[in-house]
Amino acid sequence: MMKMKTAKNAPYPVEVIKGQAYYWCTCGLSENQPFCDSSHQRTDMTPLEFIATETMTVYFCGCKQSANAPLCDGTHFSL
């Protein structure tokens, strides 16, 4: 199994819209971070669906190590 690649050592703030689905890149290879661009197809990983429960700014994990994926939990501070 491939290990996730750290895309950025900080979160990605994104304004999400209530009810909309977002597909968070789990592999770290996407050129469209923090979202999937199908780069994972050369791995055994798949994107993680996030459905916004309200319209607001959320912080998607950039290091790909969050225990609260797809959202940042501050893990990047310890890497």
SVG drawing of the C-alpha trace seen along z (x, -y; Angstrom):
<svg xmlns="http://www.w3.org/2000/svg" viewBox="-28 -31 36 33">
<polyline fill="none" stroke="black" stroke-width="0.4" points="0.0,0.0 1.3,-3.5 1.9,-6.0 0.1,-9.3 2.3,-12.2 2.2,-15.4 0.9,-18.0 1.3,-21.0 2.4,-21.3 -0.7,-23.5 -4.4,-23.3 -6.3,-24.6 -9.1,-27.0 -12.1,-26.5 -15.5,-28.1 -17.9,-25.1 -21.6,-25.3 -24.2,-23.4 -25.2,-20.1 -22.4,-20.1 -20.1,-17.1 -16.3,-17.7 -13.7,-14.9 -10.6,-15.3 -7.4,-14.0 -6.1,-11.2 -2.9,-10.4 -1.4,-13.8 -0.6,-13.6 -3.4,-15.8 -2.5,-19.1 -5.9,-20.4 -5.2,-20.3 -6.9,-19.7 -9.3,-18.1 -9.0,-15.0 -8.0,-15.2 -7.9,-11.4 -4.1,-11.2 -4.8,-8.4 -5.6,-6.0 -2.0,-5.0 -2.2,-4.0 -4.5,-1.9 -6.0,-5.0 -9.4,-6.7 -10.6,-10.2 -12.7,-10.8 -16.1,-12.4 -17.0,-15.4 -20.6,-16.7 -20.9,-20.2 -23.5,-20.4 -23.6,-24.2 -22.1,-27.0 -18.9,-28.0 -15.1,-28.0 -13.5,-24.6 -9.9,-23.7 -9.0,-20.7 -5.9,-18.8 -2.8,-19.4 -0.4,-17.0 -2.8,-14.0 -2.1,-12.7 -5.1,-14.1 -7.0,-11.7 -10.0,-13.9 -9.7,-13.6 -10.5,-15.3 -10.3,-18.2 -7.2,-19.5 -6.5,-18.5 -3.1,-20.2 -1.0,-17.1 1.1,-19.0 2.7,-20.9 4.3,-17.6 5.7,-16.5"/>
</svg>
